[in-house]
Amino acid sequence: MFSLAQLLGVSPYRLSRAFPRELGVTVTHYRQRVRIGRALDRREAGEDSLGTLAADLGYADQAHLTRTMRQYLGSTPAALRRLLTPAQSTGTTPTACREGEP
């Protein structure tokens, strides 16, 4: 936050007070949302190592990443990975979707 405040030419205190007033969320909450978004993108792209992901995104460890995702999204990274992974194709087309059928 200090570097952002310096970039904007304001004190960290002033930034922390103005941020929620202007954007509706605290700096911390916004930063967590960005980090979680990056984590989801990387999980969807195939990143398997939660430890590497946590370290790359600035979390203390894998448990910290997991707690944060559960707190903000209500699910663990493993559960979210299952949601983001496309279902395995069985090679058949559902009856309602076949061409030429009503």
BELHUJO-V342925 format. One line per field, one symbol per residue. phi: phi as a letter, one per 30 degrees, with the letter a starting at -180 (. if undefined). burial: b if it has 24 or more other C-alpha atoms within 12 Angstrom, else e. A space follows every 10 residues. Layout:
# BELHUJO-V342925
phi->???
burial->???
This chain:
# BELHUJO-V342925
phi->.dddddedib dedddddded ddcibdeddd ddddddeddd dddddjdcdd ddddddcidd addddddddd ddcibdeddd eddddddddc icceedcddi cd
burial->eeeeeeeeee eeeebbeebe eeeeeebeee ebeebbeebb ebbeeeeeeb eebbeebebe ebeebbebbe eeeeebbbeb beeeeeeeee eeeeeeeeee ee
